[in-house]
Amino acid sequence: TGFNLLDCFSEALVNEKKQMNYQSIDSFSRYLFISTGNVISYWLVLGVPAVGLLTYGIKTWRRELPPRIVLLTLSTIATTLLLGFSSHFFLEVERIWVFLTPFVIVPSAFILARVYEQKPRIAINILVCSSIICFLLKMKLSLCF
């Protein structure tokens, strides 16, 4: 078919810069503001409970978790930071970075199962909080549109 992935990616970067009316970032503080904003925005969209579970699980059970789960989690965090601080794809990162979501949700679910085995009440509270947050966001979005 003649498809070239690298050429396609290069063209996507050029088109993205044109669409965003991209100019170089004028100061280091603005660069930090945009980059950290991208990362924080994406992690908030993923959900505070999922990110909290991930953090708690890695801190608490890092030695006990399967190495694949730890590696998946740490590589996803590194990829998110790399994307965030590369100064590409800013604005609407939640939509652009959606392909990373399963790499956060699957380890979070694994850690939630581990929490449920040891402290079922806390696991249930996490699920209830997550459901309430989703419901409130849905209500807010329905009021906006």
C-alpha positions in Angstrom: 0.0 0.0 0.0 3.0 2.3 0.4 2.0 3.4 3.9 5.0 4.8 5.8 4.4 5.3 9.6 7.3 7.7 10.1 6.3 9.9 7.2 2.7 9.9 8.5 3.9 10.9 12.0 6.1 13.7 10.7 3.2 15.0 8.6 0.9 14.8 11.6 3.3 17.0 13.7 3.5 19.6 10.9 -0.3 19.7 10.6 -0.8 19.9 14.3 1.5 22.9 14.6 -0.3 24.6 11.7 -3.8 23.9 13.3 -2.8 25.1 16.7 -1.2 28.2 15.3 1.9 27.0 17.2 4.8 29.3 17.9 7.7 28.6 20.1 7.0 28.9 23.8 8.4 32.3 24.9 9.5 31.6 28.5 10.4 28.7 30.7 7.6 29.5 33.2 5.0 29.3 30.3 6.6 26.0 29.1 6.2 24.6 32.6 2.7 25.9 33.0 1.6 24.3 29.6 3.4 21.1 30.2 2.3 20.4 33.7 -1.2 21.5 32.8 -1.3 18.9 30.1 -0.2 16.1 32.5 -2.5 17.2 35.3 -5.4 17.6 33.0 -4.9 14.1 31.6 -4.5 12.5 35.0 -7.7 14.3 36.3 -9.7 13.0 33.3 -8.5 9.5 34.1 -10.0 9.9 37.5 -8.7 10.6 40.9 -9.6 7.1 42.2 -7.7 5.4 39.4 -4.6 7.5 39.8 -4.8 7.3 43.5 -5.0 3.5 43.4 -2.1 3.3 41.1 0.1 5.5 43.3 -1.0 3.6 46.5 -0.5 0.2 44.9 3.0 1.0 43.6 4.1 2.5 46.9 2.6 -0.2 49.1 3.1 -3.4 47.1 5.9 -2.7 44.6 7.9 -5.8 45.6 4.8 -8.0 45.7 3.1 -6.9 42.5 3.8 -8.8 39.3 6.8 -7.2 37.5 4.6 -6.7 34.4 2.1 -4.5 36.3 4.9 -2.4 37.8 6.6 -2.0 34.5 3.4 -1.2 32.7 2.6 1.5 35.3 6.0 3.1 35.4 6.3 3.1 31.6 2.8 4.7 31.3 3.8 7.4 33.7 7.1 8.0 31.9 5.2 8.1 28.5 2.7 10.6 29.9 5.5 12.8 31.2 7.4 12.6 28.0 4.3 13.5 26.0 3.5 16.3 28.4 6.9 17.9 28.4 7.6 17.5 24.7 5.5 20.6 23.9 3.6 18.7 21.2 -0.1 18.1 21.3 -1.1 20.6 23.9 -4.8 21.6 24.2 -7.3 18.7 24.4 -4.8 16.2 25.6 -7.6 14.1 27.1 -8.8 13.3 23.6 -5.3 13.0 22.0 -3.9 10.8 24.7 -6.9 8.5 25.0 -4.8 5.5 23.8 -2.9 5.6 27.1 -6.1 5.1 29.2 -6.1 1.2 29.2 -2.5 1.2 30.5 -3.7 3.1 33.6 -7.0 1.5 34.1 -5.9 -2.2 33.9 -3.2 -1.8 36.6 -5.6 0.2 38.7 -8.2 -2.6 38.5 -5.5 -5.1 39.4 -4.5 -3.0 42.5 -8.2 -2.5 43.4 -8.6 -6.3 43.5 -5.6 -6.5 45.8 -7.1 -3.8 48.0 -10.4 -5.7 48.1 -8.7 -8.9 49.3 -7.1 -7.1 52.2 -9.5 -4.2 53.0 -12.9 -4.7 51.2 -14.5 -1.7 52.8 -11.9 0.6 51.4 -12.2 -0.9 47.9 -16.0 -0.5 48.0 -15.6 3.2 49.1 -13.2 3.8 46.2 -15.8 2.4 43.8 -18.6 4.4 45.3 -16.4 7.6 45.2 -15.5 6.9 41.6 -19.2 6.4 40.7 -20.2 9.6 42.4 -17.5 11.6 40.6 -18.6 10.1 37.2 -22.2 10.9 38.0 -21.4 14.5 39.0 -19.3 15.0 35.9 -22.1 13.7 33.7 -24.6 16.0 35.4 -22.3 19.0 34.9 -21.7 18.1 31.3 -25.4 17.6 30.6 -26.1 21.1 32.1 -23.4 22.6 29.8 -24.8 21.2 26.6 
